[in-house]
């Protein structure tokens, strides 16, 4: 459990430091993401972005376990 928390913390740190480059990828604004704007409020649900991230993480974890 300790290793998992350390690795998770390092991954979050690396993602935070690399955020300017990650933001240029366009994640969160893919076709299929739900974005509703009305008077006084807005709702954004990045469903396609979530699916893409899930597939990539699943493939990476699958490769590292072999």
PDB file of N, CA, C and O in Angstrom:
ATOM      1  N   UNK A   1       0.826  -1.187   0.000  1.00  0.00           N
ATOM      2  CA  UNK A   1       0.000   0.000   0.000  1.00  0.00           C
ATOM      3  C   UNK A   1       0.873   1.255   0.000  1.00  0.00           C
ATOM      4  O   UNK A   1       0.534   2.251  -0.639  1.00  0.00           O
ATOM      5  N   UNK A   2       1.985   1.206   0.710  1.00  0.00           N
ATOM      6  CA  UNK A   2       2.868   2.368   0.765  1.00  0.00           C
ATOM      7  C   UNK A   2       3.443   2.677  -0.607  1.00  0.00           C
ATOM      8  O   UNK A   2       3.503   3.836  -1.017  1.00  0.00           O
ATOM      9  N   UNK A   3       3.867   1.630  -1.318  1.00  0.00           N
ATOM     10  CA  UNK A   3       4.422   1.849  -2.659  1.00  0.00           C
ATOM     11  C   UNK A   3       3.379   2.443  -3.595  1.00  0.00           C
ATOM     12  O   UNK A   3       3.677   3.335  -4.389  1.00  0.00           O
ATOM     13  N   UNK A   4       2.152   1.938  -3.492  1.00  0.00           N
ATOM     14  CA  UNK A   4       1.076   2.449  -4.336  1.00  0.00           C
ATOM     15  C   UNK A   4       0.841   3.932  -4.092  1.00  0.00           C
ATOM     16  O   UNK A   4       0.683   4.698  -5.042  1.00  0.00           O
ATOM     17  N   UNK A   5       0.817   4.340  -2.844  1.00  0.00           N
ATOM     18  CA  UNK A   5       0.603   5.750  -2.527  1.00  0.00           C
ATOM     19  C   UNK A   5       1.771   6.613  -2.988  1.00  0.00           C
ATOM     20  O   UNK A   5       1.567   7.731  -3.461  1.00  0.00           O
ATOM     21  N   UNK A   6       2.991   6.105  -2.855  1.00  0.00           N
ATOM     22  CA  UNK A   6       4.163   6.861  -3.316  1.00  0.00           C
ATOM     23  C   UNK A   6       4.139   7.013  -4.828  1.00  0.00           C
ATOM     24  O   UNK A   6       4.380   8.102  -5.348  1.00  0.00           O
ATOM     25  N   UNK A   7       3.850   5.926  -5.535  1.00  0.00           N
ATOM     26  CA  UNK A   7       3.789   5.989  -7.002  1.00  0.00           C
ATOM     27  C   UNK A   7       2.664   6.905  -7.452  1.00  0.00           C
ATOM     28  O   UNK A   7       2.839   7.690  -8.383  1.00  0.00           O
ATOM     29  N   UNK A   8       1.516   6.813  -6.805  1.00  0.00           N
ATOM     30  CA  UNK A   8       0.387   7.680  -7.152  1.00  0.00           C
ATOM     31  C   UNK A   8       0.739   9.148  -6.921  1.00  0.00           C
ATOM     32  O   UNK A   8       0.411  10.004  -7.743  1.00  0.00           O
ATOM     33  N   UNK A   9       1.395   9.433  -5.825  1.00  0.00           N
ATOM     34  CA  UNK A   9       1.825  10.801  -5.548  1.00  0.00           C
ATOM     35  C   UNK A   9       2.822  11.311  -6.576  1.00  0.00           C
ATOM     36  O   UNK A   9       2.743  12.463  -7.002  1.00  0.00           O
ATOM     37  N   UNK A  10       3.759  10.460  -6.975  1.00  0.00           N
ATOM     38  CA  UNK A  10       4.734  10.863  -7.996  1.00  0.00           C
ATOM     39  C   UNK A  10       4.061  11.098  -9.346  1.00  0.00           C
ATOM     40  O   UNK A  10       4.421  12.028 -10.068  1.00  0.00           O
ATOM     41  N   UNK A  11       3.086  10.257  -9.684  1.00  0.00           N
ATOM     42  CA  UNK A  11       2.366  10.450 -10.943  1.00  0.00           C
ATOM     43  C   UNK A  11       1.587  11.764 -10.947  1.00  0.00           C
ATOM     44  O   UNK A  11       1.551  12.465 -11.958  1.00  0.00           O
ATOM     45  N   UNK A  12       0.974  12.092  -9.829  1.00  0.00           N
ATOM     46  CA  UNK A  12       0.245  13.359  -9.726  1.00  0.00           C
ATOM     47  C   UNK A  12       1.221  14.531  -9.815  1.00  0.00           C
ATOM     48  O   UNK A  12       0.915  15.541 -10.450  1.00  0.00           O
ATOM     49  N   UNK A  13       2.382  14.409  -9.190  1.00  0.00           N
ATOM     50  CA  UNK A  13       3.400  15.467  -9.260  1.00  0.00           C
ATOM     51  C   UNK A  13       3.886  15.662 -10.692  1.00  0.00           C
ATOM     52  O   UNK A  13       4.012  16.794 -11.159  1.00  0.00           O
ATOM     53  N   UNK A  14       4.158  14.564 -11.386  1.00  0.00           N
ATOM     54  CA  UNK A  14       4.622  14.659 -12.776  1.00  0.00           C
ATOM     55  C   UNK A  14       3.539  15.261 -13.669  1.00  0.00           C
ATOM     56  O   UNK A  14       3.835  16.091 -14.528  1.00  0.00           O
ATOM     57  N   UNK A  15       2.288  14.847 -13.471  1.00  0.00           N
ATOM     58  CA  UNK A  15       1.188  15.409 -14.263  1.00  0.00           C
ATOM     59  C   UNK A  15       1.036  16.898 -13.988  1.00  0.00           C
ATOM     60  O   UNK A  15       0.757  17.669 -14.907  1.00  0.00           O
ATOM     61  N   UNK A  16       1.215  17.312 -12.743  1.00  0.00           N
ATOM     62  CA  UNK A  16       1.120  18.730 -12.410  1.00  0.00           C
ATOM     63  C   UNK A  16       2.222  19.552 -13.046  1.00  0.00           C
ATOM     64  O   UNK A  16       1.985  20.665 -13.517  1.00  0.00           O
ATOM     65  N   UNK A  17       3.425  19.004 -13.060  1.00  0.00           N
ATOM     66  CA  UNK A  17       4.540  19.723 -13.674  1.00  0.00           C
ATOM     67  C   UNK A  17       4.424  19.764 -15.198  1.00  0.00           C
ATOM     68  O   UNK A  17       4.852  20.727 -15.834  1.00  0.00           O
ATOM     69  N   UNK A  18       3.848  18.721 -15.772  1.00  0.00           N
ATOM     70  CA  UNK A  18       3.719  18.647 -17.232  1.00  0.00           C
ATOM     71  C   UNK A  18       2.399  19.227 -17.727  1.00  0.00           C
ATOM     72  O   UNK A  18       2.095  19.110 -18.914  1.00  0.00           O
ATOM     73  N   UNK A  19       1.612  19.843 -16.862  1.00  0.00           N
ATOM     74  CA  UNK A  19       0.287  20.321 -17.243  1.00  0.00           C
ATOM     75  C   UNK A  19       0.289  21.283 -18.440  1.00  0.00           C
ATOM     76  O   UNK A  19      -0.607  21.177 -19.277  1.00  0.00           O
ATOM     77  N   UNK A  20       1.244  22.216 -18.567  1.00  0.00           N
ATOM     78  CA  UNK A  20       1.214  23.091 -19.752  1.00  0.00           C
ATOM     79  C   UNK A  20       1.269  22.317 -21.066  1.00  0.00           C
ATOM     80  O   UNK A  20       0.654  22.728 -22.049  1.00  0.00           O
ATOM     81  N   UNK A  21       1.989  21.215 -21.096  1.00  0.00           N
ATOM     82  CA  UNK A  21       2.076  20.411 -22.317  1.00  0.00           C
ATOM     83  C   UNK A  21       0.874  19.492 -22.453  1.00  0.00           C
ATOM     84  O   UNK A  21       0.413  19.241 -23.566  1.00  0.00           O
ATOM     85  N   UNK A  22       0.360  18.984 -21.337  1.00  0.00           N
ATOM     86  CA  UNK A  22      -0.807  18.112 -21.374  1.00  0.00           C
ATOM     87  C   UNK A  22      -2.038  18.883 -21.843  1.00  0.00           C
ATOM     88  O   UNK A  22      -2.873  18.337 -22.563  1.00  0.00           O
ATOM     89  N   UNK A  23      -2.153  20.143 -21.441  1.00  0.00           N
ATOM     90  CA  UNK A  23      -3.315  20.955 -21.818  1.00  0.00           C
ATOM     91  C   UNK A  23      -3.377  21.175 -23.326  1.00  0.00           C
ATOM     92  O   UNK A  23      -4.459  21.384 -23.875  1.00  0.00           O
ATOM     93  N   UNK A  24      -2.240  21.132 -23.992  1.00  0.00           N
ATOM     94  CA  UNK A  24      -2.216  21.328 -25.450  1.00  0.00           C
ATOM     95  C   UNK A  24      -2.753  20.131 -26.223  1.00  0.00           C
ATOM     96  O   UNK A  24      -3.020  20.242 -27.419  1.00  0.00           O
ATOM     97  N   UNK A  25      -2.917  18.980 -25.557  1.00  0.00           N
ATOM     98  CA  UNK A  25      -3.414  17.789 -26.232  1.00  0.00           C
ATOM     99  C   UNK A  25      -4.889  17.898 -26.600  1.00  0.00           C
ATOM    100  O   UNK A  25      -5.359  17.189 -27.490  1.00  0.00           O
ATOM    101  N   UNK A  26      -5.617  18.776 -25.927  1.00  0.00           N
ATOM    102  CA  UNK A  26      -7.025  18.967 -26.240  1.00  0.00           C
ATOM    103  C   UNK A  26      -7.948  18.039 -25.489  1.00  0.00           C
ATOM    104  O   UNK A  26      -9.136  17.966 -25.804  1.00  0.00           O
ATOM    105  N   UNK A  27      -7.430  17.320 -24.494  1.00  0.00           N
ATOM    106  CA  UNK A  27      -8.305  16.448 -23.711  1.00  0.00           C
ATOM    107  C   UNK A  27      -9.325  17.302 -22.964  1.00  0.00           C
ATOM    108  O   UNK A  27      -8.992  18.371 -22.454  1.00  0.00           O
ATOM    109  N   UNK A  28     -10.543  16.837 -22.902  1.00  0.00           N
ATOM    110  CA  UNK A  28     -11.621  17.596 -22.282  1.00  0.00           C
ATOM    111  C   UNK A  28     -12.429  18.371 -23.290  1.00  0.00           C
ATOM    112  O   UNK A  28     -13.465  18.944 -22.954  1.00  0.00           O
ATOM    113  N   UNK A  29     -11.967  18.396 -24.526  1.00  0.00           N
ATOM    114  CA  UNK A  29     -12.684  19.097 -25.590  1.00  0.00           C
ATOM    115  C   UNK A  29     -12.819  18.212 -26.824  1.00  0.00           C
ATOM    116  O   UNK A  29     -12.840  18.708 -27.950  1.00  0.00           O
ATOM    117  N   UNK A  30     -12.910  16.914 -26.611  1.00  0.00           N
ATOM    118  CA  UNK A  30     -13.028  15.982 -27.721  1.00  0.00           C
ATOM    119  C   UNK A  30     -14.463  15.937 -28.228  1.00  0.00           C
ATOM    120  O   UNK A  30     -15.394  16.241 -27.482  1.00  0.00           O
ATOM    121  N   UNK A  31     -14.651  15.558 -29.497  1.00  0.00           N
ATOM    122  CA  UNK A  31     -16.016  15.381 -29.995  1.00  0.00           C
ATOM    123  C   UNK A  31     -16.723  14.296 -29.191  1.00  0.00           C
ATOM    124  O   UNK A  31     -16.166  13.219 -28.977  1.00  0.00           O
ATOM    125  N   UNK A  32     -17.911  14.564 -28.759  1.00  0.00           N
ATOM    126  CA  UNK A  32     -18.660  13.618 -27.941  1.00  0.00           C
ATOM    127  C   UNK A  32     -18.719  14.028 -26.481  1.00  0.00           C
ATOM    128  O   UNK A  32     -19.554  13.519 -25.733  1.00  0.00           O
ATOM    129  N   UNK A  33     -17.847  14.939 -26.062  1.00  0.00           N
ATOM    130  CA  UNK A  33     -17.933  15.466 -24.701  1.00  0.00           C
ATOM    131  C   UNK A  33     -19.174  16.346 -24.600  1.00  0.00           C
ATOM    132  O   UNK A  33     -19.491  17.099 -25.520  1.00  0.00           O
ATOM    133  N   UNK A  34     -19.861  16.242 -23.487  1.00  0.00           N
ATOM    134  CA  UNK A  34     -21.118  16.966 -23.301  1.00  0.00           C
ATOM    135  C   UNK A  34     -20.832  18.325 -22.666  1.00  0.00           C
ATOM    136  O   UNK A  34     -20.200  18.405 -21.613  1.00  0.00           O
ATOM    137  N   UNK A  35     -21.296  19.375 -23.306  1.00  0.00           N
ATOM    138  CA  UNK A  35     -21.116  20.727 -22.794  1.00  0.00           C
ATOM    139  C   UNK A  35     -22.424  21.495 -23.005  1.00  0.00           C
ATOM    140  O   UNK A  35     -22.839  21.728 -24.140  1.00  0.00           O
ATOM    141  N   UNK A  36     -23.069  21.885 -21.896  1.00  0.00           N
ATOM    142  CA  UNK A  36     -24.339  22.604 -21.956  1.00  0.00           C
ATOM    143  C   UNK A  36     -24.144  23.950 -21.265  1.00  0.00           C
ATOM    144  O   UNK A  36     -23.710  24.006 -20.114  1.00  0.00           O
ATOM    145  N   UNK A  37     -24.462  25.020 -21.962  1.00  0.00           N
ATOM    146  CA  UNK A  37     -24.378  26.361 -21.377  1.00  0.00           C
ATOM    147  C   UNK A  37     -25.742  27.026 -21.469  1.00  0.00           C
ATOM    148  O   UNK A  37     -26.319  27.130 -22.551  1.00  0.00           O
ATOM    149  N   UNK A  38     -26.246  27.469 -20.344  1.00  0.00           N
ATOM    150  CA  UNK A  38     -27.534  28.166 -20.261  1.00  0.00           C
ATOM    151  C   UNK A  38     -27.319  29.480 -19.537  1.00  0.00           C
ATOM    152  O   UNK A  38     -26.200  29.799 -19.136  1.00  0.00           O
ATOM    153  N   UNK A  39     -28.365  30.225 -19.373  1.00  0.00           N
ATOM    154  CA  UNK A  39     -28.270  31.498 -18.658  1.00  0.00           C
ATOM    155  C   UNK A  39     -27.875  31.256 -17.206  1.00  0.00           C
ATOM    156  O   UNK A  39     -28.633  30.653 -16.446  1.00  0.00           O
ATOM    157  N   UNK A  40     -26.718  31.713 -16.830  1.00  0.00           N
ATOM    158  CA  UNK A  40     -26.287  31.657 -15.447  1.00  0.00           C
ATOM    159  C   UNK A  40     -25.620  30.369 -15.001  1.00  0.00           C
ATOM    160  O   UNK A  40     -25.134  30.312 -13.871  1.00  0.00           O
ATOM    161  N   UNK A  41     -25.570  29.325 -15.834  1.00  0.00           N
ATOM    162  CA  UNK A  41     -24.893  28.104 -15.423  1.00  0.00           C
ATOM    163  C   UNK A  41     -24.387  27.344 -16.640  1.00  0.00           C
ATOM    164  O   UNK A  41     -24.843  27.545 -17.765  1.00  0.00           O
ATOM    165  N   UNK A  42     -23.441  26.475 -16.377  1.00  0.00           N
ATOM    166  CA  UNK A  42     -22.929  25.616 -17.441  1.00  0.00           C
ATOM    167  C   UNK A  42     -22.619  24.236 -16.859  1.00  0.00           C
ATOM    168  O   UNK A  42     -22.344  24.095 -15.668  1.00  0.00           O
ATOM    169  N   UNK A  43     -22.669  23.238 -17.716  1.00  0.00           N
ATOM    170  CA  UNK A  43     -22.408  21.858 -17.320  1.00  0.00           C
ATOM    171  C   UNK A  43     -21.492  21.241 -18.362  1.00  0.00           C
ATOM    172  O   UNK A  43     -21.762  21.313 -19.560  1.00  0.00           O
ATOM    173  N   UNK A  44     -20.402  20.633 -17.897  1.00  0.00           N
ATOM    174  CA  UNK A  44     -19.456  19.989 -18.798  1.00  0.00           C
ATOM    175  C   UNK A  44     -19.173  18.589 -18.286  1.00  0.00           C
ATOM    176  O   UNK A  44     -18.760  18.419 -17.138  1.00  0.00           O
ATOM    177  N   UNK A  45     -19.392  17.575 -19.133  1.00  0.00           N
ATOM    178  CA  UNK A  45     -19.098  16.193 -18.777  1.00  0.00           C
ATOM    179  C   UNK A  45     -18.245  15.582 -19.891  1.00  0.00           C
ATOM    180  O   UNK A  45     -18.756  15.277 -20.969  1.00  0.00           O
ATOM    181  N   UNK A  46     -16.944  15.405 -19.631  1.00  0.00           N
ATOM    182  CA  UNK A  46     -16.034  14.894 -20.670  1.00  0.00           C
ATOM    183  C   UNK A  46     -16.082  13.369 -20.789  1.00  0.00           C
ATOM    184  O   UNK A  46     -15.130  12.685 -20.413  1.00  0.00           O
ATOM    185  N   UNK A  47     -17.180  12.842 -21.308  1.00  0.00           N
ATOM    186  CA  UNK A  47     -17.363  11.393 -21.355  1.00  0.00           C
ATOM    187  C   UNK A  47     -16.381  10.723 -22.316  1.00  0.00           C
ATOM    188  O   UNK A  47     -15.821   9.680 -21.977  1.00  0.00           O
ATOM    189  N   UNK A  48     -16.157  11.280 -23.486  1.00  0.00           N
ATOM    190  CA  UNK A  48     -15.242  10.673 -24.451  1.00  0.00           C
ATOM    191  C   UNK A  48     -13.810  10.773 -23.936  1.00  0.00           C
ATOM    192  O   UNK A  48     -13.029   9.835 -24.102  1.00  0.00           O
ATOM    193  N   UNK A  49     -13.461  11.881 -23.324  1.00  0.00           N
ATOM    194  CA  UNK A  49     -12.137  12.029 -22.734  1.00  0.00           C
ATOM    195  C   UNK A  49     -11.928  10.990 -21.642  1.00  0.00           C
ATOM    196  O   UNK A  49     -10.847  10.411 -21.543  1.00  0.00           O
ATOM    197  N   UNK A  50     -12.938  10.748 -20.828  1.00  0.00           N
ATOM    198  CA  UNK A  50     -12.838   9.740 -19.768  1.00  0.00           C
ATOM    199  C   UNK A  50     -12.632   8.347 -20.349  1.00  0.00           C
ATOM    200  O   UNK A  50     -11.846   7.561 -19.819  1.00  0.00           O
ATOM    201  N   UNK A  51     -13.326   8.041 -21.426  1.00  0.00           N
ATOM    202  CA  UNK A  51     -13.180   6.732 -22.070  1.00  0.00           C
ATOM    203  C   UNK A  51     -11.786   6.571 -22.647  1.00  0.00           C
ATOM    204  O   UNK A  51     -11.176   5.512 -22.497  1.00  0.00           O
ATOM    205  N   UNK A  52     -11.269   7.603 -23.307  1.00  0.00           N
ATOM    206  CA  UNK A  52      -9.922   7.549 -23.887  1.00  0.00           C
ATOM    207  C   UNK A  52      -8.875   7.346 -22.798  1.00  0.00           C
ATOM    208  O   UNK A  52      -7.983   6.510 -22.946  1.00  0.00           O
ATOM    209  N   UNK A  53      -8.971   8.095 -21.716  1.00  0.00           N
ATOM    210  CA  UNK A  53      -8.016   7.955 -20.616  1.00  0.00           C
ATOM    211  C   UNK A  53      -8.114   6.568 -19.997  1.00  0.00           C
ATOM    212  O   UNK A  53      -7.090   5.970 -19.667  1.00  0.00           O
ATOM    213  N   UNK A  54      -9.319   6.048 -19.835  1.00  0.00           N
ATOM    214  CA  UNK A  54      -9.516   4.721 -19.277  1.00  0.00           C
ATOM    215  C   UNK A  54      -8.885   3.641 -20.152  1.00  0.00           C
ATOM    216  O   UNK A  54      -8.237   2.730 -19.637  1.00  0.00           O
ATOM    217  N   UNK A  55      -9.065   3.731 -21.447  1.00  0.00           N
ATOM    218  CA  UNK A  55      -8.492   2.745 -22.363  1.00  0.00           C
ATOM    219  C   UNK A  55      -6.965   2.806 -22.332  1.00  0.00           C
ATOM    220  O   UNK A  55      -6.305   1.767 -22.298  1.00  0.00           O
ATOM    221  N   UNK A  56      -6.407   3.999 -22.344  1.00  0.00           N
ATOM    222  CA  UNK A  56      -4.950   4.152 -22.313  1.00  0.00           C
ATOM    223  C   UNK A  56      -4.371   3.597 -21.008  1.00  0.00           C
ATOM    224  O   UNK A  56      -3.373   2.877 -21.032  1.00  0.00           O
ATOM    225  N   UNK A  57      -4.986   3.925 -19.879  1.00  0.00           N
ATOM    226  CA  UNK A  57      -4.498   3.411 -18.598  1.00  0.00           C
ATOM    227  C   UNK A  57      -4.646   1.895 -18.508  1.00  0.00           C
ATOM    228  O   UNK A  57      -3.770   1.218 -17.971  1.00  0.00           O
ATOM    229  N   UNK A  58      -5.739   1.361 -19.025  1.00  0.00           N
ATOM    230  CA  UNK A  58      -5.928  -0.088 -19.024  1.00  0.00           C
ATOM    231  C   UNK A  58      -4.851  -0.776 -19.844  1.00  0.00           C
ATOM    232  O   UNK A  58      -4.301  -1.791 -19.418  1.00  0.00           O
ATOM    233  N   UNK A  59      -4.545  -0.240 -21.008  1.00  0.00           N
ATOM    234  CA  UNK A  59      -3.494  -0.829 -21.847  1.00  0.00           C
ATOM    235  C   UNK A  59      -2.124  -0.735 -21.177  1.00  0.00           C
ATOM    236  O   UNK A  59      -1.345  -1.687 -21.222  1.00  0.00           O
ATOM    237  N   UNK A  60      -1.830   0.398 -20.561  1.00  0.00           N
ATOM    238  CA  UNK A  60      -0.543   0.547 -19.877  1.00  0.00           C
ATOM    239  C   UNK A  60      -0.415  -0.428 -18.712  1.00  0.00           C
ATOM    240  O   UNK A  60       0.625  -1.067 -18.551  1.00  0.00           O
ATOM    241  N   UNK A  61      -1.451  -0.546 -17.907  1.00  0.00           N
ATOM    242  CA  UNK A  61      -1.409  -1.481 -16.786  1.00  0.00           C
ATOM    243  C   UNK A  61      -1.311  -2.920 -17.268  1.00  0.00           C
ATOM    244  O   UNK A  61      -0.613  -3.732 -16.659  1.00  0.00           O
ATOM    245  N   UNK A  62      -1.996  -3.241 -18.346  1.00  0.00           N
ATOM    246  CA  UNK A  62      -1.927  -4.580 -18.905  1.00  0.00           C
ATOM    247  C   UNK A  62      -0.511  -4.893 -19.401  1.00  0.00           C
ATOM    248  O   UNK A  62      -0.013  -6.000 -19.200  1.00  0.00           O
ATOM    249  N   UNK A  63       0.133  -3.923 -20.043  1.00  0.00           N
ATOM    250  CA  UNK A  63       1.506  -4.125 -20.536  1.00  0.00           C
ATOM    251  C   UNK A  63       2.497  -4.271 -19.394  1.00  0.00           C
ATOM    252  O   UNK A  63       3.410  -5.091 -19.479  1.00  0.00           O
ATOM    253  N   UNK A  64       2.339  -3.494 -18.326  1.00  0.00           N
ATOM    254  CA  UNK A  64       3.271  -3.556 -17.214  1.00  0.00           C
ATOM    255  C   UNK A  64       3.122  -4.829 -16.380  1.00  0.00           C
ATOM    256  O   UNK A  64       4.069  -5.234 -15.706  1.00  0.00           O
ATOM    257  N   UNK A  65       1.969  -5.455 -16.414  1.00  0.00           N
ATOM    258  CA  UNK A  65       1.773  -6.688 -15.655  1.00  0.00           C
ATOM    259  C   UNK A  65       2.383  -7.900 -16.341  1.00  0.00           C
ATOM    260  O   UNK A  65       2.638  -8.918 -15.698  1.00  0.00           O
ATOM    261  N   UNK A  66       2.615  -7.796 -17.620  1.00  0.00           N
ATOM    262  CA  UNK A  66       3.211  -8.929 -18.361  1.00  0.00           C
ATOM    263  C   UNK A  66       4.702  -8.980 -18.198  1.00  0.00           C
ATOM    264  O   UNK A  66       5.354  -9.866 -18.752  1.00  0.00           O
TER     265      UNK A  66
END
